[in-house]
Amino acid sequence: MCRNIVPLNNLEPAATEQECHDAALQFVRKISGTTAPSRVNQAAFDSAVGEIALVVTRLLGELVTSAPPKNRDDEAAKRRARSAERYEAIRVFQEEKRAARAGS
């Protein structure tokens, strides 16, 4: 899944229309392979985003879970921690690669 699309189900407070739109936009960007469609494709792009946002909103309204709602701040902190770990691992890898090149 695209890292920019965050889970929106079972949050307290519930996901907003803007969050559903943003997730739909990221999804359409991912599957279309572009962040900025050409003028000729703009209408199709915007239509797809709108339709997907409506479906996402409806889906979130219909999902049922017995799990307690997730705290938005806690979930955001977890995402930031995972991101920091990922970027630290990349940084360490790049340093090791540079050191190996310098040692050769």
Summary of the structure (lengths in Angstrom):
residues: 104
radius of gyration: 18.9
end to end distance: 38.4
largest distance: 59.7
contacts: 213
relative contact order: 0.13
helix: 69%
strand: 4%
